[in-house]
């Protein structure tokens, strides 16, 4: 009996190994065959196609199309894009240190970073880039201009700018430097008891920046609560998500586990050090743009009932990427695993492996999300981001406000305002006067900022329906009268939404004098989610009830 069992065991093992080898050989043959076909096609196309083709351009389009069929996070990074990739992972890159935006046919400076070459050379928001290295910049997009402005530290870049108020273009010669954008752009006190730290990205050593900021706040103040702002933070390095979580949770607690197709990606990451502060009452702010590493930190905080999450549901990215060197200073960033937070849930909202006939993917419906439990027994769900403990609807701007922003009128008015004012009061105290607002109304009086209201869209549909049903002649006078009334109200919209528009104007102007740090500081007093966080942290019973109440 034993010999028979051994015999069949050996036969089964041989069959399994053979199947594995056959599968490997079959895959290897398919890969080899298709690579051979692709190389032959590429060669024939390059040699015989009727017009001249650019081999590198064709290859890039082929690579991008292939990777696009997988997920948005699997990307090819060429040598020319390496500086941008470095910025995403380290917060550092070689360049002039300025944000740019597209304006019509041109690219303009939108924000010089404090202390870097563009700022030191006196470049200002609103400066239009006319030439780069002797060639016109007209028609170029922000990616094309960025690739030219970025480069090895110590190298020169020459360009010309057009500045409002200046009669001639201004030549600029800059030496590129290593630019390091702080992961923590602002930290301060919201009141006597509550501290605030904003984290923009999870780049290398960002956890050290958070710890340094927190230690400094505690050293100078009697901190009794902390608001940690992850709104708009797209994530970054998994290891930094681990370290930032470790600031608030104790050593050896599980932070995140990853599971992939191959065993080397099945890992469990735990807190490595004693927590910086495992007791401080904590609120984390999130929104729909809080993704990846931001969701790990907020998820860990929620799963251990370590703090209260306030804001909107997060993005829902539970995928892990790693990079592979491809040679010639290029890389492949590819998705290799899914991550799971301590309760066991994966917050990935979209299954990219399942696509419809049209190639589209859909978010997981709430009805299919699985329930999990936090440390205190509260119910939480997978498959759609981190649901906040206190939901606050995202602020929506009025139609006129969106139109003014979209057409850059607030940005342009700020540019003119700076030309007329050498300085302003502190970021926290600055306010525009009613006279300043009326100047803005005059400024936009001859500019385009039209928009369609919901009422106009409904009226248009109503008009079409009356025409289709042969009622139009009977009601056309009433419809015309209604149209006039709606148009009249639109003309009054700028006054109706004065405070909203004025607030955005103030923040844009403040950023010109005090950079992003001043802009953040000035916005906090009117931030609904920050105000709610202060309320929760100031009420110990409310705070504890949230963390122990069944959701």
BELFEN-V343313 format. One record per backbone hydrogen bond with DSSP energy under -0.5 kcal/mol. CO is the residue of the C=O (numbers start at 0). NH is the residue of the N-H. If there is no record, write none. Layout:
CO_NH / CO_NH
//
This chain:
0_4 / 1_5 / 2_6 / 3_7 / 4_8 / 5_9 / 6_10 / 7_11 / 8_12 / 9_13 / 10_14 / 11_15 / 12_16 / 13_17 / 14_18 / 15_19 / 16_20 / 17_21 / 18_22 / 19_23 / 20_24 / 21_25 / 22_26 / 23_27 / 24_28 / 25_29 / 26_30 / 27_31 / 28_32 / 29_33 / 30_34 / 31_35 / 32_36 / 33_37 / 34_38 / 35_39 / 36_40 / 37_41 / 38_42 / 39_43 / 40_44 / 41_45 / 42_46 / 43_47 / 44_48 / 52_54 / 53_57 / 54_58 / 55_59 / 56_60 / 57_61 / 58_62 / 59_63 / 60_64 / 61_65 / 62_66 / 63_67 / 64_68 / 65_68 / 66_69 / 66_70 / 70_73 / 72_74 / 74_332 / 75_77 / 76_330 / 77_80 / 78_81 / 80_84 / 81_85 / 82_86 / 83_87 / 84_88 / 85_89 / 85_90 / 85_91 / 86_90 / 88_203 / 90_180 / 92_94 / 92_178 / 93_150 / 94_176 / 95_117 / 96_112 / 98_109 / 98_110 / 100_107 / 102_105 / 104_138 / 105_102 / 106_128 / 107_100 / 108_125 / 110_98 / 112_115 / 112_118 / 115_118 / 115_119 / 116_120 / 117_122 / 118_121 / 123_126 / 126_108 / 127_129 / 127_161 / 128_106 / 129_136 / 130_159 / 131_134 / 134_131 / 136_139 / 140_144 / 141_145 / 142_146 / 143_147 / 144_148 / 145_149 / 151_154 / 154_175 / 156_173 / 157_132 / 158_171 / 159_129 / 159_130 / 160_162 / 160_169 / 161_127 / 162_165 / 168_170 / 169_160 / 171_158 / 173_156 / 173_175 / 175_153 / 176_94 / 176_178 / 177_179 / 178_92 / 178_180 / 179_181 / 182_184 / 182_199 / 185_197 / 187_195 / 192_194 / 192_223 / 192_224 / 193_189 / 193_190 / 194_226 / 195_187 / 196_228 / 197_185 / 197_199 / 199_233 / 200_202 / 201_236 / 202_205 / 204_208 / 205_209 / 206_210 / 207_211 / 208_212 / 209_213 / 210_214 / 211_215 / 212_216 / 213_217 / 214_218 / 215_219 / 216_220 / 220_222 / 223_280 / 224_194 / 225_227 / 225_282 / 226_196 / 226_228 / 227_229 / 227_284 / 228_198 / 229_232 / 231_233 / 232_290 / 234_201 / 236_240 / 237_241 / 238_242 / 239_243 / 240_244 / 241_245 / 242_246 / 243_246 / 244_247 / 244_248 / 246_276 / 249_252 / 252_270 / 254_341 / 255_268 / 256_339 / 257_266 / 258_337 / 261_264 / 262_265 / 264_266 / 266_257 / 267_269 / 268_254 / 268_255 / 270_251 / 280_225 / 281_307 / 282_227 / 283_309 / 284_229 / 285_311 / 286_289 / 288_290 / 289_314 / 290_293 / 291_294 / 291_295 / 292_296 / 293_297 / 294_298 / 295_299 / 296_300 / 297_301 / 298_302 / 299_303 / 300_305 / 300_306 / 301_304 / 302_374 / 307_283 / 307_309 / 308_388 / 308_389 / 309_285 / 310_391 / 315_317 / 315_348 / 317_338 / 319_335 / 319_336 / 321_333 / 323_331 / 326_329 / 329_325 / 329_326 / 330_76 / 330_332 / 331_323 / 331_333 / 332_74 / 333_321 / 335_260 / 336_319 / 337_258 / 339_256 / 340_343 / 344_340 / 345_382 / 346_384 / 348_363 / 349_351 / 350_353 / 352_354 / 355_358 / 359_355 / 361_350 / 364_367 / 365_368 / 369_381 / 371_379 / 373_376 / 377_373 / 379_371 / 384_386 / 385_313 / 385_387 / 389_310 / 397_401 / 398_402 / 399_403 / 400_404 / 401_405 / 402_406 / 403_408 / 403_409 / 404_407 / 407_411 / 408_412 / 409_413 / 410_414 / 411_415 / 412_416 / 413_417 / 414_418 / 415_419 / 416_420 / 417_420 / 425_429 / 432_436 / 433_437 / 434_438 / 435_439 / 436_440 / 437_441 / 438_442 / 439_443 / 441_444 / 443_446 / 450_452 / 452_456 / 453_457 / 454_458 / 455_459 / 456_460 / 457_461 / 458_462 / 459_463 / 460_464 / 461_465 / 462_466 / 463_467 / 464_468 / 465_470 / 465_471 / 466_469 / 470_473 / 470_474 / 471_474 / 471_475 / 474_478 / 475_479 / 476_480 / 477_481 / 478_482 / 479_483 / 480_484 / 481_485 / 482_486 / 483_487 / 484_488 / 485_489 / 486_490 / 487_491 / 488_491 / 488_492 / 489_492 / 491_494 / 491_495 / 492_496 / 494_497 / 496_500 / 497_501 / 498_502 / 499_503 / 500_504 / 501_505 / 502_506 / 503_507 / 504_508 / 505_509 / 506_510 / 507_511 / 508_511 / 508_512 / 509_512 / 509_513 / 510_514 / 513_517 / 514_518 / 515_519 / 516_520 / 517_521 / 518_522 / 519_522 / 519_523 / 520_523 / 522_525 / 523_526 / 525_527 / 526_530 / 527_531 / 528_532 / 529_533 / 530_534 / 531_535 / 532_536 / 533_537 / 535_538 / 538_542 / 539_543 / 540_544 / 541_545 / 542_546 / 543_547 / 544_547 / 544_548
//
